[in-house]
Amino acid sequence: MLLGQSETLTEKDFVSYGKTQKDFIIRKGVGKNMGYKELKFEKDSVFLVTGAAGFIGSNLCEALTDLGYQVRALDDLSTGREENVKMFMDRPNYTFIKGDIKDLDTCMKACEGVHYVMHQAAWGSVPRSIEMPLFYEQNNIMGTLNMMEAARQNGVKKFVYASSSSVYGDHPVLPKKEGQEGNLLSPYALTKRTNEEYGKLYKSLYHLDTYGLRYFNVFGRRQDPNGAYAAVLPKFIKQLLDGEVPTINGDGKQSRDFTYIDNVIEANFKACLAPGDAAGQAFNIAYGGREYLIDIYYDLCKALGKQVEPHFGPDRAGDIKHSNADISKAKALLGYNPEYDFEQGIALAIDWYKENL
Ligand SMILES: NC(=O)c1ccc[n+]([C@@H]2O[C@H](COP(=O)([O-])OP(=O)(O)OC[C@H]3O[C@@H](n4cnc5c(N)ncnc54)[C@H](O)[C@@H]3O)[C@@H](O)[C@H]2O)c1
């Protein structure tokens, strides 16, 4: 079920972010639901994508190289997959650096001559962060600070980085809106909130244009279905295809704003093209819908032709019951206008997994 996210913004939405609707329409062509492929950067733009061997990073590399831009890809392959790098190695506009963002020299070299950074490298997973908080501090906070510093010293134009809906913590209000954050529930969430604070500071102190993208449960092609910390959608799809019985944590009545990967690519592109006065802030990046896990489970069964009753396990520590986004800030300030709703996205994702698993 999708909760009504209005298709067009009202004048009130624009004024609340200090813009007039007219001003914005002229600048970004809002309302046209323009996909990322229509967006244009200068011809010889150089992009650095960190976390390039991961799910979101590899999709950004693919989109950028398809469009002919120069891409430098950085990853230490700690959780990413070599296949996500090998598949681009024969593209002349793709260069891979195997390196660790915990090392400032690596970040400095990677940022040389770069115009735009799309920083995705981090360790994900709320439960894993609860098991190893020290590593998350070093990897996700120090690593991101190294990247921001390297971007600043190299005169990078725009620094767009992955934040997360987890920064909302236990704040009860739905939909989640920037400025209404509660107590954090995991070290992972703390790393993302700290990144956002540095993002704000790097804009105000050093004039680096930073844009934090608070992703809400991204899904789609190349998301890893394997391992204890895999995301729920690819995990269920793989288990059902393999004839296994999936386990739902909790009662399945939790809801999420599942966001198709192409909407996230669009958000990264649009943040790179956003004006400097929108920088130093964080933005919800989602579709603006609300899906219940139990409904999705049965929809997946139907789509895959399976009749399997799930197991139910305990709730996961650090999880919240409901999470869906108000995306009006990203619409107003970045011109974000997601093309794919959940149904369209999940149909594409299922096709991809059927062919590729
Ligand atoms: N997928 C989601 O639903 C989601 C939701 C919210 C936020 N995010 C954030 O988006 C970003 C990308 O997520 P993803 O789903 O593609 O994750 P992913 O695990 O598939 O990719 C992350 C990549 O970062 C690399 N990496 C980790 N630490 C590194 C280091 N020290 N140096 C170099 N590379 C390193 C990993 O090897 C991996 O390839 C992450 O920052 C994540 O926290 C993702």
The ligand as an SDF file (V2000), in Angstrom:
LIG
                    3D

 44 48  0  0  0  0  0  0  0  0999 V2000
   21.3140    0.0790    1.2070 N   0  0  0  0  0  0  0  0  0  0  0  0
   20.5500    0.8020    2.0000 C   0  0  0  0  0  0  0  0  0  0  0  0
   19.3530    0.5410    2.1300 O   0  0  0  0  0  0  0  0  0  0  0  0
   21.1090    1.9620    2.7630 C   0  0  0  0  0  0  0  0  0  0  0  0
   20.2520    2.6660    3.6190 C   0  0  0  0  0  0  0  0  0  0  0  0
   20.7660    3.7540    4.3120 C   0  0  0  0  0  0  0  0  0  0  0  0
   22.0730    4.1350    4.1410 C   0  0  0  0  0  0  0  0  0  0  0  0
   22.8980    3.4150    3.3150 N   0  0  0  0  0  0  0  0  0  0  0  0
   24.2900    3.8450    3.1740 C   0  0  0  0  0  0  0  0  0  0  0  0
   24.6070    3.9000    1.7890 O   0  0  0  0  0  0  0  0  0  0  0  0
   25.9730    3.5530    1.5660 C   0  0  0  0  0  0  0  0  0  0  0  0
   26.0780    2.4400    0.5590 C   0  0  0  0  0  0  0  0  0  0  0  0
   25.3050    1.3400    1.0280 O   0  0  0  0  0  0  0  0  0  0  0  0
   25.2510   -0.0500    0.2570 P   0  0  0  0  0  0  0  0  0  0  0  0
   23.9410   -0.6520    0.5490 O   0  0  0  0  0  0  0  0  0  0  0  0
   25.6970    0.1170   -1.1360 O   0  0  0  0  0  0  0  0  0  0  0  0
   26.3380   -0.8650    1.0940 O   0  0  0  0  0  0  0  0  0  0  0  0
   27.4210   -1.9350    0.5900 P   0  0  0  0  0  0  0  0  0  0  0  0
   27.8770   -2.6530    1.8150 O   0  0  0  0  0  0  0  0  0  0  0  0
   26.8760   -2.7280   -0.5380 O   0  0  0  0  0  0  0  0  0  0  0  0
   28.5840   -1.0090    0.0430 O   0  0  0  0  0  0  0  0  0  0  0  0
   29.4720   -0.3250    0.8740 C   0  0  0  0  0  0  0  0  0  0  0  0
   30.8520   -0.4220    0.2420 C   0  0  0  0  0  0  0  0  0  0  0  0
   31.7740    0.3500    1.0130 O   0  0  0  0  0  0  0  0  0  0  0  0
   33.0200   -0.3520    1.0440 C   0  0  0  0  0  0  0  0  0  0  0  0
   33.7580    0.0930    2.2360 N   0  0  0  0  0  0  0  0  0  0  0  0
   33.4110   -0.0680    3.5310 C   0  0  0  0  0  0  0  0  0  0  0  0
   34.3740    0.4400    4.3350 N   0  0  0  0  0  0  0  0  0  0  0  0
   35.3520    0.9200    3.5070 C   0  0  0  0  0  0  0  0  0  0  0  0
   36.5980    1.5430    3.7280 C   0  0  0  0  0  0  0  0  0  0  0  0
   37.0840    1.7360    4.9630 N   0  0  0  0  0  0  0  0  0  0  0  0
   37.3240    1.9310    2.6790 N   0  0  0  0  0  0  0  0  0  0  0  0
   36.8790    1.7220    1.4020 C   0  0  0  0  0  0  0  0  0  0  0  0
   35.7110    1.1070    1.1320 N   0  0  0  0  0  0  0  0  0  0  0  0
   34.9460    0.7180    2.1730 C   0  0  0  0  0  0  0  0  0  0  0  0
   32.6160   -1.8170    1.1120 C   0  0  0  0  0  0  0  0  0  0  0  0
   33.6390   -2.7010    0.7100 O   0  0  0  0  0  0  0  0  0  0  0  0
   31.3900   -1.8490    0.1820 C   0  0  0  0  0  0  0  0  0  0  0  0
   31.7740   -2.1520   -1.1340 O   0  0  0  0  0  0  0  0  0  0  0  0
   26.5390    3.2310    2.9360 C   0  0  0  0  0  0  0  0  0  0  0  0
   27.1440    4.3880    3.4520 O   0  0  0  0  0  0  0  0  0  0  0  0
   25.3120    2.8860    3.7470 C   0  0  0  0  0  0  0  0  0  0  0  0
   25.5090    3.1130    5.1250 O   0  0  0  0  0  0  0  0  0  0  0  0
   22.4360    2.3300    2.6240 C   0  0  0  0  0  0  0  0  0  0  0  0
  1  2  1  0
  2  3  2  0
  2  4  1  0
  4  5  1  0
  4 44  2  0
  5  6  2  0
  6  7  1  0
  7  8  2  0
  8  9  1  0
  8 44  1  0
  9 10  1  0
  9 42  1  0
 10 11  1  0
 11 12  1  0
 11 40  1  0
 12 13  1  0
 13 14  1  0
 14 15  2  0
 14 16  1  0
 14 17  1  0
 17 18  1  0
 18 19  2  0
 18 20  1  0
 18 21  1  0
 21 22  1  0
 22 23  1  0
 23 24  1  0
 23 38  1  0
 24 25  1  0
 25 26  1  0
 25 36  1  0
 26 27  1  0
 26 35  1  0
 27 28  2  0
 28 29  1  0
 29 30  1  0
 29 35  2  0
 30 31  1  0
 30 32  2  0
 32 33  1  0
 33 34  2  0
 34 35  1  0
 36 37  1  0
 36 38  1  0
 38 39  1  0
 40 41  1  0
 40 42  1  0
 42 43  1  0
M  CHG  2   8   1  16  -1
M  END
$$$$
